[in-house]
Amino acid sequence: MDKKLKVLLIVDECNPEFFSFPLAGYNFFQSISRLADVTLVTHERNEGPLKKVANQEKIIYIRESVFVKKYFQLVLRLTMAGRGNVPLKMALAYPLYAEFNHKVYRLFKDAILRGDYDIVHAITPGIPRYPYKEVRACQRTPFLLGPVNGGLPFPKGFEGIARLKAAHFNFLRAVGRVLIPGYAETYKKANLILAGSKGTRDLLKKMFKIPDNRIRLFSENGVPEEFFLTDKPKNEDGMIRLLFVGRLVPYKCADIVIEAVSRLAPSIQSRIILTIVGYGFEKERLEKIAKQLCLDKKVLFHGKVLLKELVDFYRRADIFCFPSIREYGGGGGGLEGLGNRPPFFVTQYGGKGE
């Protein structure tokens, strides 16, 4: 039997109980571990959830200093009140990641220089914003970065949603690329960069003059095999079940689906049930919209659900609706919908179209 590759997997955000990047990080760790001899390096915030599901023998948790913990709480209070300001939060939170990055480098630099690993693979953060010092030690070991994502602007006509997401603070990202030490070095020295979308690939190639042989498309999203079904129950009541799955935030555009239902001819609308699965600060506003359009009996809201429950929602859906305007790599919901084979509607913009 061939000897397994030894992989040092650096996944700052690796959490099976969360969503978005932390869940993607965990799924990559889980899948790569089936193929390789993996040593996982992650933040201590993930320790509790990982201890429930993973073998701890080769997981290294990076501890956070007291100062950084207090600083992070201050950042959250300043940036996440109300609807939150994610661009500002990410800019102010850089010291947290810098400490993690420095501790990982100090801990593994000598082992990487000795060639103890066949590959060093850095996965998260999933946006092309932070550097990895480990690339300096990869003098005889390939350094793999990604999948990374980002760089997708809001489409024209959605300026109001861009303001809600504090997109006017996005200039901080460009400033960070110039000021953060080692940022350009990471992308210029990486042996291979995995880009989660065409937009990110083209952005990075332009920014760092990266040749085609050092960057390739690689979706950050996957679908658990539970979502690929062999049977699909028939809805005996004659109703047409629409399904939306996603966080209830403005750019996911669940309100567009509700409004679309309100514009259907009465004879069709009478046969429609729209189920919205997800949670977020938009829920109250969406419920008000449904009530104002006299659809409160037609639109059913469900919060966060377990995997088994989510699979059942997909199984029973006749049409999947996901009009989000800002998905980099495609959005997990879209891929889950494909696995269950209902017809589905998405916007032809960003990763979903790809």
Summary of the structure (lengths in Angstrom):
residues: 354
radius of gyration: 21.8
end to end distance: 37.9
largest distance: 71.4
contacts: 1088
relative contact order: 0.10
helix: 45%
strand: 17%
